[in-house]
């Protein structure tokens, strides 16, 4: 038995899992249901693939939504609030962490580096959640359609043999 202690790795989980209610895409972290279930069995490489997809979605949504954001300021802000994030976190991931802090405490908006005012936080957060869930769901649907198409092609090939 090893005496090494395992250090918990970062997870995309935000504590609002909706996959337990049957959602194919978690409304909190936007991972696919099978990724949530199997996360602790994934290799570092599998974790990285999921993180890259989630960060790409955040980049696609948040960078255009927050055009006045100062990334260096945002980075310092989230570090000052002791937010843990991966070293390779994308710009969108950092914007997400700052916006999430502001959503919980809108008075932080002016010091966040996001380039928004406290009265804008709620509306921006709601629009972000709407857009990112739609994008994550579309990503899931596309992955399902690809897998289904591959399955049908394989069956067709087997029938021909």
GUROVO-383001 format. One record per atom (N, C-alpha, C, O): atom name; residue number from 1; x, y, z. Coordinates in nm, 2 decimals, decimal comma, always signed. Example, Ala and Ser with C-alpha at 12.3 -4.5 7.8 and 13.67 -1.06 7.14 Angstrom:
% residues 2
R   atom     n        x        y        z
R      N     1    +1,32    -0,57    +0,78
R     CA     1    +1,23    -0,45    +0,78
R      C     1    +1,32    -0,33    +0,78
R      O     1    +1,42    -0,33    +0,85
R      N     2    +1,28    -0,22    +0,71
R     CA     2    +1,37    -0,11    +0,71
R      C     2    +1,29    +0,00    +0,79
R      O     2    +1,34    +0,11    +0,80
***
This chain:
% residues 161
R   atom     n        x        y        z
R      N     1    +0,08    -0,12    +0,00
R     CA     1    +0,00    +0,00    +0,00
R      C     1    +0,09    +0,12    +0,00
R      O     1    +0,18    +0,14    +0,08
R      N     2    +0,05    +0,22    -0,09
R     CA     2    +0,13    +0,34    -0,10
R      C     2    +0,10    +0,43    +0,01
R      O     2    -0,01    +0,45    +0,06
R      N     3    +0,21    +0,50    +0,06
R     CA     3    +0,19    +0,60    +0,16
R      C     3    +0,17    +0,74    +0,10
R      O     3    +0,16    +0,84    +0,17
R      N     4    +0,18    +0,75    -0,03
R     CA     4    +0,16    +0,88    -0,10
R      C     4    +0,01    +0,92    -0,08
R      O     4    -0,08    +0,84    -0,09
R      N     5    +0,00    +1,05    -0,06
R     CA     5    -0,13    +1,11    -0,05
R      C     5    -0,17    +1,16    -0,18
R      O     5    -0,10    +1,24    -0,24
R      N     6    -0,29    +1,13    -0,22
R     CA     6    -0,34    +1,19    -0,35
R      C     6    -0,39    +1,33    -0,33
R      O     6    -0,47    +1,36    -0,23
R      N     7    -0,35    +1,42    -0,41
R     CA     7    -0,40    +1,56    -0,41
R      C     7    -0,51    +1,57    -0,50
R      O     7    -0,50    +1,53    -0,62
R      N     8    -0,62    +1,62    -0,46
R     CA     8    -0,74    +1,63    -0,54
R      C     8    -0,71    +1,72    -0,66
R      O     8    -0,65    +1,83    -0,64
R      N     9    -0,75    +1,68    -0,78
R     CA     9    -0,73    +1,76    -0,90
R      C     9    -0,84    +1,85    -0,91
R      O     9    -0,95    +1,83    -0,86
R      N    10    -0,82    +1,96    -0,99
R     CA    10    -0,92    +2,05    -1,02
R      C    10    -1,03    +1,98    -1,10
R      O    10    -1,00    +1,90    -1,19
R      N    11    -1,15    +2,02    -1,08
R     CA    11    -1,26    +1,96    -1,16
R      C    11    -1,34    +2,08    -1,21
R      O    11    -1,35    +2,18    -1,15
R      N    12    -1,41    +2,06    -1,32
R     CA    12    -1,50    +2,17    -1,37
R      C    12    -1,63    +2,18    -1,29
R      O    12    -1,70    +2,28    -1,30
R      N    13    -1,65    +2,09    -1,20
R     CA    13    -1,77    +2,10    -1,12
R      C    13    -1,79    +2,23    -1,04
R      O    13    -1,70    +2,28    -0,99
R      N    14    -1,91    +2,28    -1,05
R     CA    14    -1,94    +2,41    -0,98
R      C    14    -2,05    +2,39    -0,87
R      O    14    -2,11    +2,48    -0,82
R      N    15    -2,08    +2,26    -0,85
R     CA    15    -2,17    +2,23    -0,74
R      C    15    -2,32    +2,25    -0,77
R      O    15    -2,40    +2,27    -0,69
R      N    16    -2,35    +2,25    -0,90
R     CA    16    -2,49    +2,27    -0,95
R      C    16    -2,53    +2,16    -1,05
R      O    16    -2,59    +2,19    -1,15
R      N    17    -2,49    +2,04    -1,02
R     CA    17    -2,51    +1,93    -1,12
R      C    17    -2,65    +1,90    -1,15
R      O    17    -2,74    +1,88    -1,06
R      N    18    -2,68    +1,90    -1,28
R     CA    18    -2,82    +1,87    -1,32
R      C    18    -2,82    +1,74    -1,39
R      O    18    -2,93    +1,69    -1,43
R      N    19    -2,71    +1,67    -1,40
R     CA    19    -2,71    +1,54    -1,47
R      C    19    -2,78    +1,44    -1,38
R      O    19    -2,83    +1,33    -1,43
R      N    20    -2,78    +1,46    -1,25
R     CA    20    -2,86    +1,37    -1,16
R      C    20    -3,01    +1,38    -1,18
R      O    20    -3,08    +1,29    -1,14
R      N    21    -3,05    +1,48    -1,25
R     CA    21    -3,19    +1,49    -1,29
R      C    21    -3,22    +1,44    -1,43
R      O    21    -3,33    +1,46    -1,48
R      N    22    -3,12    +1,39    -1,49
R     CA    22    -3,13    +1,33    -1,63
R      C    22    -3,09    +1,42    -1,74
R      O    22    -3,11    +1,38    -1,86
R      N    23    -3,03    +1,54    -1,71
R     CA    23    -2,98    +1,62    -1,82
R      C    23    -2,86    +1,56    -1,89
R      O    23    -2,77    +1,50    -1,82
R      N    24    -2,85    +1,56    -2,02
R     CA    24    -2,74    +1,51    -2,09
R      C    24    -2,62    +1,60    -2,08
R      O    24    -2,51    +1,55    -2,09
R      N    25    -2,64    +1,73    -2,06
R     CA    25    -2,53    +1,83    -2,03
R      C    25    -2,56    +1,90    -1,90
R      O    25    -2,67    +1,95    -1,88
R      N    26    -2,46    +1,90    -1,81
R     CA    26    -2,48    +1,96    -1,68
R      C    26    -2,50    +2,11    -1,70
R      O    26    -2,42    +2,18    -1,77
R      N    27    -2,60    +2,16    -1,63
R     CA    27    -2,63    +2,31    -1,64
R      C    27    -2,52    +2,39    -1,56
R      O    27    -2,51    +2,51    -1,58
R      N    28    -2,45    +2,32    -1,47
R     CA    28    -2,35    +2,39    -1,39
R      C    28    -2,21    +2,40    -1,46
R      O    28    -2,17    +2,51    -1,49
R      N    29    -2,15    +2,28    -1,49
R     CA    29    -2,02    +2,28    -1,55
R      C    29    -2,02    +2,26    -1,70
R      O    29    -1,92    +2,28    -1,76
R      N    30    -2,13    +2,22    -1,75
R     CA    30    -2,15    +2,19    -1,90
R      C    30    -2,07    +2,07    -1,95
R      O    30    -2,05    +2,06    -2,07
R      N    31    -2,03    +1,98    -1,86
R     CA    31    -1,98    +1,85    -1,91
R      C    31    -2,09    +1,76    -1,95
R      O    31    -2,21    +1,78    -1,90
R      N    32    -2,06    +1,67    -2,04
R     CA    32    -2,16    +1,57    -2,08
R      C    32    -2,18    +1,48    -1,96
R      O    32    -2,10    +1,46    -1,88
R      N    33    -2,30    +1,42    -1,95
R     CA    33    -2,34    +1,33    -1,83
R      C    33    -2,24    +1,22    -1,81
R      O    33    -2,20    +1,19    -1,70
R      N    34    -2,19    +1,16    -1,92
R     CA    34    -2,09    +1,05    -1,90
R      C    34    -1,96    +1,10    -1,85
R      O    34    -1,89    +1,03    -1,78
R      N    35    -1,93    +1,23    -1,88
R     CA    35    -1,80    +1,28    -1,83
R      C    35    -1,81    +1,31    -1,68
R      O    35    -1,71    +1,29    -1,61
R      N    36    -1,93    +1,36    -1,64
R     CA    36    -1,95    +1,38    -1,49
R      C    36    -1,93    +1,25    -1,42
R      O    36    -1,87    +1,24    -1,32
R      N    37    -2,00    +1,15    -1,47
R     CA    37    -2,01    +1,02    -1,40
R      C    37    -1,87    +0,95    -1,40
R      O    37    -1,83    +0,89    -1,30
R      N    38    -1,79    +0,96    -1,51
R     CA    38    -1,67    +0,89    -1,52
R      C    38    -1,54    +0,98    -1,49
R      O    38    -1,43    +0,93    -1,50
R      N    39    -1,56    +1,10    -1,45
R     CA    39    -1,45    +1,19    -1,43
R      C    39    -1,34    +1,14    -1,35
R      O    39    -1,22    +1,15    -1,39
R      N    40    -1,37    +1,07    -1,24
R     CA    40    -1,26    +1,02    -1,15
R      C    40    -1,18    +0,90    -1,21
R      O    40    -1,08    +0,86    -1,15
R      N    41    -1,23    +0,85    -1,31
R     CA    41    -1,16    +0,73    -1,38
R      C    41    -1,08    +0,78    -1,50
R      O    41    -1,01    +0,70    -1,56
R      N    42    -1,09    +0,91    -1,54
R     CA    42    -1,03    +0,96    -1,65
R      C    42    -0,88    +0,98    -1,63
R      O    42    -0,83    +1,01    -1,52
R      N    43    -0,80    +0,97    -1,74
R     CA    43    -0,66    +1,00    -1,73
R      C    43    -0,64    +1,15    -1,74
R      O    43    -0,73    +1,22    -1,77
R      N    44    -0,51    +1,19    -1,72
R     CA    44    -0,48    +1,33    -1,73
R      C    44    -0,51    +1,38    -1,87
R      O    44    -0,56    +1,49    -1,89
R      N    45    -0,49    +1,30    -1,97
R     CA    45    -0,51    +1,34    -2,11
R      C    45    -0,66    +1,35    -2,13
R      O    45    -0,71    +1,45    -2,20
R      N    46    -0,74    +1,26    -2,08
R     CA    46    -0,89    +1,27    -2,10
R      C    46    -0,94    +1,40    -2,03
R      O    46    -1,03    +1,47    -2,08
R      N    47    -0,89    +1,43    -1,91
R     CA    47    -0,93    +1,55    -1,84
R      C    47    -0,90    +1,67    -1,93
R      O    47    -0,98    +1,76    -1,94
R      N    48    -0,78    +1,67    -1,98
R     CA    48    -0,73    +1,78    -2,07
R      C    48    -0,82    +1,81    -2,19
R      O    48    -0,86    +1,92    -2,22
R      N    49    -0,87    +1,70    -2,25
R     CA    49    -0,96    +1,71    -2,36
R      C    49    -1,09    +1,78    -2,32
R      O    49    -1,14    +1,86    -2,39
R      N    50    -1,14    +1,74    -2,21
R     CA    50    -1,27    +1,80    -2,16
R      C    50    -1,24    +1,94    -2,13
R      O    50    -1,32    +2,03    -2,16
R      N    51    -1,14    +1,97    -2,05
R     CA    51    -1,10    +2,11    -2,02
R      C    51    -1,09    +2,20    -2,14
R      O    51    -1,14    +2,31    -2,14
R      N    52    -1,02    +2,15    -2,24
R     CA    52    -1,00    +2,23    -2,37
R      C    52    -1,14    +2,26    -2,43
R      O    52    -1,16    +2,37    -2,48
R      N    53    -1,23    +2,16    -2,44
R     CA    53    -1,36    +2,19    -2,50
R      C    53    -1,44    +2,29    -2,42
R      O    53    -1,49    +2,38    -2,47
R      N    54    -1,44    +2,28    -2,28
R     CA    54    -1,51    +2,37    -2,20
R      C    54    -1,45    +2,51    -2,21
R      O    54    -1,52    +2,61    -2,21
R      N    55    -1,32    +2,52    -2,21
R     CA    55    -1,25    +2,65    -2,22
R      C    55    -1,28    +2,72    -2,35
R      O    55    -1,30    +2,84    -2,36
R      N    56    -1,28    +2,63    -2,46
R     CA    56    -1,31    +2,69    -2,59
R      C    56    -1,45    +2,75    -2,60
R      O    56    -1,47    +2,85    -2,66
R      N    57    -1,54    +2,68    -2,53
R     CA    57    -1,68    +2,73    -2,52
R      C    57    -1,68    +2,87    -2,45
R      O    57    -1,75    +2,96    -2,49
R      N    58    -1,61    +2,87    -2,34
R     CA    58    -1,60    +3,00    -2,26
R      C    58    -1,54    +3,11    -2,34
R      O    58    -1,59    +3,22    -2,34
R      N    59    -1,43    +3,08    -2,42
R     CA    59    -1,37    +3,18    -2,50
R      C    59    -1,47    +3,23    -2,61
R      O    59    -1,48    +3,35    -2,63
R      N    60    -1,54    +3,14    -2,67
R     CA    60    -1,64    +3,17    -2,77
R      C    60    -1,75    +3,26    -2,72
R      O    60    -1,79    +3,35    -2,80
R      N    61    -1,79    +3,24    -2,60
R     CA    61    -1,90    +3,32    -2,55
R      C    61    -1,85    +3,45    -2,48
R      O    61    -1,90    +3,56    -2,51
R      N    62    -1,76    +3,43    -2,38
R     CA    62    -1,73    +3,55    -2,29
R      C    62    -1,64    +3,65    -2,35
R      O    62    -1,65    +3,77    -2,32
R      N    63    -1,55    +3,61    -2,44
R     CA    63    -1,46    +3,72    -2,50
R      C    63    -1,54    +3,82    -2,57
R      O    63    -1,51    +3,94    -2,55
R      N    64    -1,63    +3,78    -2,66
R     CA    64    -1,71    +3,89    -2,72
R      C    64    -1,81    +3,96    -2,63
R      O    64    -1,84    +4,08    -2,65
R      N    65    -1,85    +3,90    -2,52
R     CA    65    -1,95    +3,96    -2,43
R      C    65    -1,88    +4,06    -2,34
R      O    65    -1,94    +4,15    -2,29
R      N    66    -1,75    +4,05    -2,32
R     CA    66    -1,67    +4,14    -2,23
R      C    66    -1,56    +4,20    -2,30
R      O    66    -1,44    +4,18    -2,27
R      N    67    -1,59    +4,28    -2,40
R     CA    67    -1,48    +4,34    -2,49
R      C    67    -1,39    +4,44    -2,41
R      O    67    -1,28    +4,47    -2,46
R      N    68    -1,43    +4,49    -2,30
R     CA    68    -1,35    +4,59    -2,23
R      C    68    -1,27    +4,53    -2,12
R      O    68    -1,20    +4,60    -2,04
R      N    69    -1,27    +4,40    -2,11
R     CA    69    -1,20    +4,33    -2,00
R      C    69    -1,05    +4,34    -2,02
R      O    69    -1,00    +4,34    -2,13
R      N    70    -0,98    +4,36    -1,91
R     CA    70    -0,83    +4,37    -1,90
R      C    70    -0,79    +4,24    -1,84
R      O    70    -0,80    +4,22    -1,72
R      N    71    -0,73    +4,15    -1,92
R     CA    71    -0,70    +4,02    -1,87
R      C    71    -0,60    +4,02    -1,76
R      O    71    -0,61    +3,94    -1,67
R      N    72    -0,50    +4,10    -1,76
R     CA    72    -0,40    +4,11    -1,66
R      C    72    -0,47    +4,15    -1,52
R      O    72    -0,44    +4,09    -1,42
R      N    73    -0,56    +4,24    -1,53
R     CA    73    -0,63    +4,28    -1,41
R      C    73    -0,72    +4,17    -1,37
R      O    73    -0,73    +4,14    -1,25
R      N    74    -0,79    +4,11    -1,46
R     CA    74    -0,88    +3,99    -1,42
R      C    74    -0,80    +3,88    -1,36
R      O    74    -0,84    +3,83    -1,26
R      N    75    -0,69    +3,85    -1,41
R     CA    75    -0,60    +3,75    -1,36
R      C    75    -0,56    +3,78    -1,21
R      O    75    -0,57    +3,70    -1,12
R      N    76    -0,52    +3,90    -1,19
R     CA    76    -0,48    +3,94    -1,05
R      C    76    -0,60    +3,94    -0,96
R      O    76    -0,59    +3,90    -0,84
R      N    77    -0,72    +3,98    -1,01
R     CA    77    -0,84    +3,98    -0,93
R      C    77    -0,88    +3,84    -0,89
R      O    77    -0,90    +3,82    -0,77
R      N    78    -0,88    +3,75    -0,98
R     CA    78    -0,92    +3,61    -0,94
R      C    78    -0,81    +3,55    -0,85
R      O    78    -0,85    +3,47    -0,76
R      N    79    -0,69    +3,58    -0,87
R     CA    79    -0,58    +3,53    -0,77
R      C    79    -0,60    +3,59    -0,63
R      O    79    -0,59    +3,52    -0,53
R      N    80    -0,64    +3,72    -0,63
R     CA    80    -0,66    +3,79    -0,50
R      C    80    -0,78    +3,73    -0,42
R      O    80    -0,78    +3,74    -0,30
R      N    81    -0,87    +3,67    -0,50
R     CA    81    -0,99    +3,61    -0,43
R      C    81    -0,97    +3,46    -0,41
R      O    81    -1,06    +3,38    -0,37
R      N    82    -0,84    +3,41    -0,43
R     CA    82    -0,80    +3,27    -0,41
R      C    82    -0,88    +3,17    -0,49
R      O    82    -0,91    +3,06    -0,44
R      N    83    -0,91    +3,20    -0,61
R     CA    83    -0,98    +3,11    -0,70
R      C    83    -0,87    +3,01    -0,75
R      O    83    -0,77    +3,06    -0,81
R      N    84    -0,90    +2,89    -0,74
R     CA    84    -0,81    +2,79    -0,80
R      C    84    -0,84    +2,76    -0,95
R      O    84    -0,96    +2,75    -0,98
R      N    85    -0,74    +2,76    -1,03
R     CA    85    -0,77    +2,73    -1,17
R      C    85    -0,64    +2,68    -1,23
R      O    85    -0,53    +2,69    -1,18
R      N    86    -0,66    +2,61    -1,34
R     CA    86    -0,55    +2,54    -1,41
R      C    86    -0,45    +2,65    -1,47
R      O    86    -0,49    +2,75    -1,51
R      N    87    -0,32    +2,61    -1,47
R     CA    87    -0,22    +2,70    -1,52
R      C    87    -0,25    +2,74    -1,67
R      O    87    -0,22    +2,85    -1,71
R      N    88    -0,31    +2,64    -1,74
R     CA    88    -0,33    +2,66    -1,88
R      C    88    -0,47    +2,71    -1,91
R      O    88    -0,52    +2,70    -2,02
R      N    89    -0,54    +2,77    -1,81
R     CA    89    -0,68    +2,82    -1,82
R      C    89    -0,68    +2,92    -1,93
R      O    89    -0,59    +3,01    -1,94
R      N    90    -0,78    +2,92    -2,01
R     CA    90    -0,80    +3,01    -2,13
R      C    90    -0,84    +3,15    -2,07
R      O    90    -0,88    +3,16    -1,96
R      N    91    -0,84    +3,25    -2,16
R     CA    91    -0,89    +3,38    -2,13
R      C    91    -1,03    +3,37    -2,09
R      O    91    -1,08    +3,44    -1,99
R      N    92    -1,11    +3,29    -2,16
R     CA    92    -1,25    +3,28    -2,13
R      C    92    -1,28    +3,22    -1,99
R      O    92    -1,37    +3,26    -1,92
R      N    93    -1,19    +3,12    -1,95
R     CA    93    -1,20    +3,06    -1,82
R      C    93    -1,18    +3,16    -1,71
R      O    93    -1,25    +3,17    -1,61
R      N    94    -1,08    +3,25    -1,73
R     CA    94    -1,05    +3,35    -1,63
R      C    94    -1,16    +3,46    -1,63
R      O    94    -1,20    +3,50    -1,52
R      N    95    -1,21    +3,49    -1,74
R     CA    95    -1,33    +3,58    -1,74
R      C    95    -1,44    +3,52    -1,67
R      O    95    -1,52    +3,59    -1,60
R      N    96    -1,46    +3,39    -1,69
R     CA    96    -1,57    +3,32    -1,62
R      C    96    -1,56    +3,33    -1,47
R      O    96    -1,66    +3,36    -1,40
R      N    97    -1,44    +3,30    -1,42
R     CA    97    -1,42    +3,30    -1,28
R      C    97    -1,45    +3,44    -1,22
R      O    97    -1,51    +3,46    -1,11
R      N    98    -1,40    +3,54    -1,29
R     CA    98    -1,42    +3,68    -1,24
R      C    98    -1,57    +3,71    -1,25
R      O    98    -1,63    +3,77    -1,15
R      N    99    -1,64    +3,68    -1,36
R     CA    99    -1,78    +3,71    -1,37
R      C    99    -1,86    +3,63    -1,26
R      O    99    -1,96    +3,68    -1,21
R      N   100    -1,82    +3,51    -1,24
R     CA   100    -1,89    +3,43    -1,13
R      C   100    -1,88    +3,49    -1,00
R      O   100    -1,97    +3,50    -0,92
R      N   101    -1,76    +3,54    -0,97
R     CA   101    -1,74    +3,61    -0,84
R      C   101    -1,83    +3,74    -0,83
R      O   101    -1,89    +3,76    -0,73
R      N   102    -1,84    +3,81    -0,94
R     CA   102    -1,93    +3,93    -0,95
R      C   102    -2,07    +3,89    -0,94
R      O   102    -2,15    +3,96    -0,88
R      N   103    -2,11    +3,78    -1,00
R     CA   103    -2,25    +3,73    -0,99
R      C   103    -2,29    +3,71    -0,85
R      O   103    -2,40    +3,73    -0,81
R      N   104    -2,20    +3,66    -0,77
R     CA   104    -2,22    +3,63    -0,63
R      C   104    -2,22    +3,76    -0,54
R      O   104    -2,29    +3,77    -0,44
R      N   105    -2,13    +3,85    -0,58
R     CA   105    -2,11    +3,98    -0,51
R      C   105    -2,10    +4,09    -0,61
R      O   105    -1,98    +4,13    -0,65
R      N   106    -2,21    +4,14    -0,66
R     CA   106    -2,20    +4,24    -0,77
R      C   106    -2,12    +4,36    -0,74
R      O   106    -2,08    +4,43    -0,83
R      N   107    -2,10    +4,39    -0,61
R     CA   107    -2,02    +4,51    -0,57
R      C   107    -1,87    +4,49    -0,61
R      O   107    -1,79    +4,59    -0,61
R      N   108    -1,83    +4,37    -0,65
R     CA   108    -1,69    +4,34    -0,69
R      C   108    -1,67    +4,38    -0,84
R      O   108    -1,56    +4,38    -0,89
R      N   109    -1,78    +4,41    -0,91
R     CA   109    -1,76    +4,43    -1,06
R      C   109    -1,66    +4,54    -1,09
R      O   109    -1,58    +4,52    -1,19
R      N   110    -1,66    +4,65    -1,02
R     CA   110    -1,57    +4,76    -1,06
R      C   110    -1,42    +4,72    -1,04
R      O   110    -1,34    +4,77    -1,11
R      N   111    -1,39    +4,64    -0,94
R     CA   111    -1,25    +4,60    -0,92
R      C   111    -1,21    +4,47    -1,00
R      O   111    -1,10    +4,43    -0,99
R      N   112    -1,30    +4,41    -1,07
R     CA   112    -1,28    +4,28    -1,13
R      C   112    -1,19    +4,29    -1,26
R      O   112    -1,13    +4,19    -1,29
R      N   113    -1,19    +4,40    -1,32
R     CA   113    -1,11    +4,41    -1,45
R      C   113    -1,20    +4,37    -1,57
R      O   113    -1,15    +4,37    -1,68
R      N   114    -1,33    +4,34    -1,55
R     CA   114    -1,41    +4,30    -1,65
R      C   114    -1,46    +4,41    -1,74
R      O   114    -1,51    +4,39    -1,85
R      N   115    -1,45    +4,53    -1,69
R     CA   115    -1,50    +4,65    -1,77
R      C   115    -1,65    +4,67    -1,76
R      O   115    -1,71    +4,72    -1,86
R      N   116    -1,71    +4,62    -1,65
R     CA   116    -1,86    +4,63    -1,64
R      C   116    -1,89    +4,70    -1,50
R      O   116    -1,81    +4,70    -1,41
R      N   117    -2,01    +4,74    -1,49
R     CA   117    -2,06    +4,80    -1,37
R      C   117    -2,15    +4,70    -1,30
R      O   117    -2,20    +4,61    -1,36
R      N   118    -2,17    +4,73    -1,17
R     CA   118    -2,24    +4,63    -1,08
R      C   118    -2,38    +4,61    -1,13
R      O   118    -2,43    +4,50    -1,12
R      N   119    -2,45    +4,71    -1,19
R     CA   119    -2,58    +4,69    -1,24
R      C   119    -2,59    +4,61    -1,37
R      O   119    -2,70    +4,57    -1,40
R      N   120    -2,48    +4,59    -1,43
R     CA   120    -2,48    +4,51    -1,55
R      C   120    -2,46    +4,36    -1,52
R      O   120    -2,49    +4,27    -1,61
R      N   121    -2,41    +4,32    -1,41
R     CA   121    -2,37    +4,19    -1,38
R      C   121    -2,48    +4,09    -1,40
R      O   121    -2,46    +3,99    -1,47
R      N   122    -2,60    +4,11    -1,34
R     CA   122    -2,70    +4,01    -1,35
R      C   122    -2,74    +3,98    -1,49
R      O   122    -2,76    +3,86    -1,53
R      N   123    -2,76    +4,08    -1,57
R     CA   123    -2,80    +4,06    -1,71
R      C   123    -2,69    +3,99    -1,79
R      O   123    -2,72    +3,90    -1,87
R      N   124    -2,57    +4,03    -1,77
R     CA   124    -2,46    +3,96    -1,84
R      C   124    -2,45    +3,82    -1,80
R      O   124    -2,43    +3,73    -1,88
R      N   125    -2,46    +3,79    -1,67
R     CA   125    -2,45    +3,65    -1,62
R      C   125    -2,57    +3,57    -1,68
R      O   125    -2,54    +3,45    -1,73
R      N   126    -2,69    +3,62    -1,68
R     CA   126    -2,80    +3,54    -1,73
R      C   126    -2,78    +3,52    -1,88
R      O   126    -2,81    +3,41    -1,93
R      N   127    -2,74    +3,62    -1,96
R     CA   127    -2,72    +3,60    -2,10
R      C   127    -2,60    +3,50    -2,12
R      O   127    -2,61    +3,41    -2,21
R      N   128    -2,50    +3,51    -2,04
R     CA   128    -2,39    +3,41    -2,05
R      C   128    -2,44    +3,27    -2,03
R      O   128    -2,41    +3,18    -2,11
R      N   129    -2,51    +3,25    -1,93
R     CA   129    -2,56    +3,11    -1,90
R      C   129    -2,65    +3,06    -2,01
R      O   129    -2,64    +2,94    -2,04
R      N   130    -2,73    +3,14    -2,07
R     CA   130    -2,82    +3,10    -2,18
R      C   130    -2,74    +3,06    -2,30
R      O   130    -2,76    +2,95    -2,35
R      N   131    -2,64    +3,14    -2,33
R     CA   131    -2,56    +3,11    -2,45
R      C   131    -2,47    +2,99    -2,43
R      O   131    -2,46    +2,91    -2,52
R      N   132    -2,40    +2,98    -2,32
R     CA   132    -2,31    +2,87    -2,30
R      C   132    -2,38    +2,74    -2,29
R      O   132    -2,32    +2,64    -2,33
R      N   133    -2,49    +2,74    -2,23
R     CA   133    -2,57    +2,61    -2,22
R      C   133    -2,62    +2,57    -2,36
R      O   133    -2,61    +2,45    -2,39
R      N   134    -2,66    +2,67    -2,44
R     CA   134    -2,70    +2,63    -2,58
R      C   134    -2,58    +2,58    -2,66
R      O   134    -2,60    +2,48    -2,73
R      N   135    -2,47    +2,64    -2,64
R     CA   135    -2,35    +2,59    -2,71
R      C   135    -2,31    +2,45    -2,66
R      O   135    -2,27    +2,37    -2,75
R      N   136    -2,31    +2,43    -2,53
R     CA   136    -2,27    +2,30    -2,48
R      C   136    -2,37    +2,19    -2,52
R      O   136    -2,33    +2,08    -2,55
R      N   137    -2,50    +2,22    -2,53
R     CA   137    -2,60    +2,13    -2,57
R      C   137    -2,58    +2,10    -2,72
R      O   137    -2,59    +1,98    -2,76
R      N   138    -2,55    +2,20    -2,80
R     CA   138    -2,52    +2,18    -2,94
R      C   138    -2,40    +2,09    -2,96
R      O   138    -2,40    +2,00    -3,05
R      N   139    -2,30    +2,11    -2,88
R     CA   139    -2,18    +2,03    -2,89
R      C   139    -2,21    +1,88    -2,85
R      O   139    -2,16    +1,79    -2,92
R      N   140    -2,29    +1,86    -2,75
R     CA   140    -2,33    +1,73    -2,72
R      C   140    -2,41    +1,66    -2,83
R      O   140    -2,39    +1,55    -2,87
R      N   141    -2,51    +1,74    -2,88
R     CA   141    -2,59    +1,68    -2,99
R      C   141    -2,51    +1,65    -3,11
R      O   141    -2,53    +1,54    -3,18
R      N   142    -2,41    +1,73    -3,14
R     CA   142    -2,32    +1,70    -3,26
R      C   142    -2,24    +1,58    -3,23
R      O   142    -2,22    +1,49    -3,32
R      N   143    -2,18    +1,57    -3,11
R     CA   143    -2,10    +1,45    -3,08
R      C   143    -2,19    +1,32    -3,08
R      O   143    -2,14    +1,22    -3,13
R      N   144    -2,31    +1,33    -3,04
R     CA   144    -2,41    +1,22    -3,04
R      C   144    -2,44    +1,18    -3,19
R      O   144    -2,44    +1,06    -3,22
R      N   145    -2,46    +1,28    -3,27
R     CA   145    -2,49    +1,25    -3,41
R      C   145    -2,37    +1,19    -3,48
R      O   145    -2,39    +1,10    -3,56
R      N   146    -2,25    +1,24    -3,45
R     CA   146    -2,13    +1,18    -3,51
R      C   146    -2,12    +1,03    -3,47
R      O   146    -2,09    +0,94    -3,55
R      N   147    -2,13    +1,00    -3,34
R     CA   147    -2,12    +0,87    -3,29
R      C   147    -2,23    +0,78    -3,35
R      O   147    -2,20    +0,66    -3,38
R      N   148    -2,35    +0,83    -3,36
R     CA   148    -2,46    +0,75    -3,42
R      C   148    -2,43    +0,73    -3,57
R      O   148    -2,46    +0,62    -3,62
R      N   149    -2,38    +0,82    -3,64
R     CA   149    -2,34    +0,80    -3,78
R      C   149    -2,23    +0,70    -3,80
R      O   149    -2,24    +0,62    -3,89
R      N   150    -2,13    +0,70    -3,71
R     CA   150    -2,03    +0,60    -3,72
R      C   150    -2,08    +0,47    -3,69
R      O   150    -2,05    +0,37    -3,76
R      N   151    -2,17    +0,46    -3,59
R     CA   151    -2,23    +0,33    -3,56
R      C   151    -2,31    +0,27    -3,68
R      O   151    -2,29    +0,15    -3,71
R      N   152    -2,39    +0,36    -3,74
R     CA   152    -2,47    +0,31    -3,86
R      C   152    -2,38    +0,27    -3,97
R      O   152    -2,40    +0,17    -4,04
R      N   153    -2,27    +0,35    -4,00
R     CA   153    -2,17    +0,31    -4,10
R      C   153    -2,11    +0,18    -4,07
R      O   153    -2,09    +0,10    -4,16
R      N   154    -2,07    +0,15    -3,95
R     CA   154    -2,01    +0,03    -3,91
R      C   154    -2,10    -0,09    -3,93
R      O   154    -2,07    -0,20    -3,98
R      N   155    -2,23    -0,07    -3,89
R     CA   155    -2,33    -0,18    -3,91
R      C   155    -2,35    -0,20    -4,06
R      O   155    -2,36    -0,32    -4,10
R      N   156    -2,35    -0,10    -4,14
R     CA   156    -2,37    -0,11    -4,28
R      C   156    -2,25    -0,19    -4,34
R      O   156    -2,27    -0,28    -4,43
R      N   157    -2,13    -0,16    -4,30
R     CA   157    -2,01    -0,23    -4,35
R      C   157    -2,02    -0,37    -4,31
R      O   157    -1,98    -0,46    -4,39
R      N   158    -2,06    -0,40    -4,19
R     CA   158    -2,07    -0,54    -4,14
R      C   158    -2,17    -0,62    -4,22
R      O   158    -2,15    -0,74    -4,25
R      N   159    -2,28    -0,55    -4,26
R     CA   159    -2,39    -0,62    -4,33
R      C   159    -2,34    -0,65    -4,48
R      O   159    -2,38    -0,75    -4,53
R      N   160    -2,25    -0,57    -4,53
R     CA   160    -2,20    -0,59    -4,66
R      C   160    -2,10    -0,71    -4,67
R      O   160    -2,09    -0,77    -4,78
R      N   161    -2,04    -0,74    -4,56
R     CA   161    -1,94    -0,84    -4,56
R      C   161    -2,00    -0,98    -4,55
R      O   161    -1,93    -1,08    -4,55
***
